[in-house]
Amino acid sequence: MRGLFVVFPELTYCSVFHVLILLVFHCPFLLAANHIDVLKILDLSDTMEGVSLEAGLCTNRRGMEEVDLAYKIEKKIQVSIPTKQLFPEFPVDFSLLATVRAQRGAQCFLLSLYDPEGVQQLGVELGRSPVFLYEDQDGQPTPDLYPVFKKVSLADGKWHRLAYSVEGKKVTLYLDCQKIMTLDLPRGQDPKVSTEGVTVFGTRLLDEEVFEGEIQQLLIVPDPSAAADYCQNYIPDCDSALPYSSLSLDPEEVTLPTRIRMHLCPVNMHYLSLFMLLFYFH
């Protein structure tokens, strides 16, 4: 902060405050949204029967000796927790992010959230033409109006970076860093997902189909814009380092490293110069 006054000695603290506020809005990567690491809270571990640690999306990353690590699930396991352990209150608008490789031909649910009466309110399906299951406290939308992403396959035996953005009455799918499509999500005006029920990993209650494959990351972020930037902020391409240690499978809860933040927002440095000049002559 002191350096700003060396360059522009007439800047007031109020002016600098305005500059910082403007920078936050023009460079949102300076602030990292809090995320919920579902795998960590589920306490998924290679000590469980049928679960092991394997190589993840990238077996070789630039500047890193270790490979990405992922959990390989070879048996039909079912892990569940009270949803309150994820959120005290589930966000209205959010992103759901996953890096996963399902078995070829699978058709199963990766994640399911239920209310206290056993009604499924949220479900992420893997397979061909996957459905994004969402139902608010009033039963909206009805099952015939659930968004279905036709001509998309999430069970082709390949790694995928999967990101859903839920905002208002729309849900957008980003797959492997590309925006695929936006579909209607005709929920109510004040939609709520109960946190009084349970969250189930890898299946739905009473389903025979259970997820088998590898999973490197599963996050819920209370920010619908996080989905669009999943490949930059969470799981970048193999020519970039991970923003977390692959040995712990634990994404950092704080800001991104400075060198990454600067790379993500180079154009906005022009805003900084412009704002400083404006405030200097103000």
BELNORPE-V543439 format. One record per residue. N is the residue number from 1. PHI is phi in whole degrees, -180 to 180 (999 if undefined). PSI is psi in degrees with one decimal (none if undefined). BURIAL is # if it has 16 or more other ideal C-beta (glycine too) atoms within 10 Angstrom, else .. Layout:
BEGIN
n->{N,N}
phi->{PHI,PHI}
psi->{PSI,PSI}
burial->{BURIAL,BURIAL}
END
This chain:
BEGIN
n->{1,2,3,4,5,6,7,8,9,10,11,12,13,14,15,16,17,18,19,20,21,22,23,24,25,26,27,28,29,30,31,32,33,34,35,36,37,38,39,40,41,42,43,44,45,46,47,48,49,50,51,52,53,54,55,56,57,58,59,60,61,62,63,64,65,66,67,68,69,70,71,72,73,74,75,76,77,78,79,80,81,82,83,84,85,86,87,88,89,90,91,92,93,94,95,96,97,98,99,100,101,102,103,104,105,106,107,108,109,110,111,112,113,114,115,116,117,118,119,120,121,122,123,124,125,126,127,128,129,130,131,132,133,134,135,136,137,138,139,140,141,142,143,144,145,146,147,148,149,150,151,152,153,154,155,156,157,158,159,160,161,162,163,164,165,166,167,168,169,170,171,172,173,174,175,176,177,178,179,180,181,182,183,184,185,186,187,188,189,190,191,192,193,194,195,196,197,198,199,200,201,202,203,204,205,206,207,208,209,210,211,212,213,214,215,216,217,218,219,220,221,222,223,224,225,226,227,228,229,230,231,232,233,234,235,236,237,238,239,240,241,242,243,244,245,246,247,248,249,250,251,252,253,254,255,256,257,258,259,260,261,262,263,264,265,266,267,268,269,270,271,272,273,274,275,276,277,278,279,280,281,282}
phi->{999,-61,-63,-63,-77,-68,-77,-125,-65,-92,-66,-91,-61,-64,-64,-62,-60,-64,-60,-63,-62,-64,-65,-61,-73,-89,-135,-63,-69,-66,-117,-94,-70,-66,-126,-107,-87,-64,-63,-68,-70,-69,62,-64,-150,-75,-82,-75,-64,87,-120,-140,-95,-135,-65,-97,-57,-118,-91,-154,-113,-60,79,-129,-83,-85,-86,-62,-113,-142,-88,-101,-111,-109,-124,-78,-101,-134,-120,-140,-144,-62,-61,-60,-72,-87,-142,-68,-145,-73,-68,-70,-109,-163,-120,-120,-124,-149,-117,-152,-133,-89,-61,-59,85,-68,-145,-149,-100,-79,-148,-140,-116,-122,-84,-62,-89,88,-84,-76,-106,-147,-154,-112,-97,-111,147,-87,48,-67,-93,-103,-87,-144,-145,-79,-66,-102,79,-112,-77,-75,-53,-72,-111,-59,-66,-121,-92,-69,65,-111,-122,-110,-138,-107,80,-113,-70,-138,-100,-111,-142,-108,-115,-111,-147,61,-110,-135,-131,-117,-102,-112,-128,52,76,-120,-74,-91,-170,-117,-122,-70,-131,-75,-89,-74,-72,-128,-72,-137,-111,-66,-107,-91,-101,-124,-114,-117,-100,90,-172,-117,-58,75,-75,-85,-73,-131,-64,-133,154,-119,-139,-99,-156,-149,-126,-120,-121,-76,-153,-67,-80,-64,-62,-65,-111,-58,-76,-98,-97,-124,-127,-75,-63,-70,-88,-127,-75,-72,-81,-151,-81,-67,-70,-102,54,-122,-59,-65,-88,-111,-77,-70,-57,-57,-65,-76,-61,-65,-68,-76,-134,-72,-65,-71,-64,-67,-61,-59,-62,-64,-63,-66,-65,-62,-72,-65,-91,-71}
psi->{-38.3,-34.5,-28.1,-38.9,-22.4,-40.6,-43.0,85.8,-20.5,2.3,132.9,162.2,-33.0,-41.1,-43.5,-38.3,-43.5,-38.9,-47.3,-40.0,-45.5,-37.9,-37.8,-42.1,-32.0,-16.6,74.9,-15.6,-13.1,-22.3,125.8,129.6,143.1,138.1,159.9,117.1,97.6,-42.2,-37.9,-43.2,-32.5,-16.0,37.8,135.0,151.6,0.0,-12.1,146.6,129.0,3.2,131.1,165.8,129.2,173.0,142.3,-142.5,-44.3,127.3,-6.7,115.3,142.4,127.6,7.1,138.7,-37.7,156.6,164.7,143.3,145.5,159.4,127.4,123.7,114.0,-11.4,163.8,89.5,154.9,121.1,132.1,152.7,159.0,134.1,-26.7,-21.4,-19.0,-51.7,138.1,-31.7,125.7,135.3,146.7,-50.8,138.4,170.7,142.9,121.7,135.4,142.1,115.0,151.8,107.4,157.2,145.6,131.9,0.6,153.8,90.9,169.7,129.7,-35.6,138.2,132.0,133.6,148.5,175.9,-21.1,0.9,12.1,128.1,123.6,-19.7,136.9,133.6,113.0,142.0,137.1,-159.0,137.4,59.7,145.6,143.3,104.1,121.6,131.2,121.4,-174.0,-18.0,11.5,22.9,135.3,162.2,159.0,-32.3,-11.1,7.8,139.5,128.4,123.5,86.4,151.9,17.3,136.1,122.9,14.9,58.3,12.5,9.7,158.3,140.3,141.1,111.9,128.3,122.4,136.0,121.4,117.0,123.9,-127.6,35.6,149.5,132.2,134.3,127.0,127.5,121.3,47.8,9.5,137.5,121.2,-56.8,160.3,130.8,159.3,142.5,82.0,66.7,176.1,179.7,-30.3,67.0,143.7,141.3,123.0,141.6,12.3,-5.3,-145.5,155.9,130.3,131.6,133.4,-1.1,-174.9,156.8,130.2,-1.5,145.6,-31.8,128.8,142.6,129.1,132.7,-153.2,145.0,127.9,-33.2,145.5,108.9,149.8,125.3,126.1,50.1,111.7,-18.1,-12.6,-30.0,-40.7,-24.4,19.1,-42.0,-11.6,-42.3,-18.3,-59.2,87.3,173.9,167.1,-11.5,7.7,153.2,152.6,145.8,15.2,167.1,121.7,-19.8,-26.0,-13.2,30.7,100.8,144.1,140.5,-2.2,-153.4,161.4,156.2,148.4,-42.1,-30.8,-41.3,-42.5,-35.7,-34.7,-20.4,51.9,-36.2,-31.7,-10.4,-26.4,-35.9,-40.8,-47.4,-42.7,-45.5,-39.9,-39.8,-41.9,-45.3,-29.4,-41.1,0.2,none}
burial->{.,.,.,#,.,.,.,#,.,.,#,.,.,.,#,#,.,.,#,.,.,#,#,.,.,.,#,#,#,#,.,#,.,.,#,#,#,#,#,.,.,#,.,#,.,.,.,.,.,.,#,.,.,#,#,#,#,#,.,.,#,.,.,.,.,.,#,#,#,#,#,#,#,.,.,.,#,.,#,#,.,.,#,.,.,#,#,.,.,#,.,#,.,#,#,#,#,#,#,#,#,#,#,.,.,#,.,#,#,#,#,#,#,#,#,.,.,.,.,#,#,#,#,#,#,#,#,#,.,#,.,#,#,#,#,#,.,.,.,#,#,.,.,.,.,#,#,.,#,.,.,#,#,#,#,.,.,.,#,#,#,#,#,#,#,#,#,.,.,.,#,#,#,#,#,.,.,.,.,.,.,.,#,.,#,.,#,.,.,.,#,.,#,#,#,.,#,#,#,#,#,#,#,#,.,.,.,.,#,#,#,#,#,#,#,#,#,#,#,#,#,#,#,#,.,#,#,#,#,#,#,#,#,#,#,#,.,#,.,#,.,#,#,#,.,#,.,.,#,.,#,.,.,.,.,#,.,.,.,#,#,.,.,#,#,.,.,#,.,.,#,#,.,.,#,#,.,.,#,.,.,.}
END
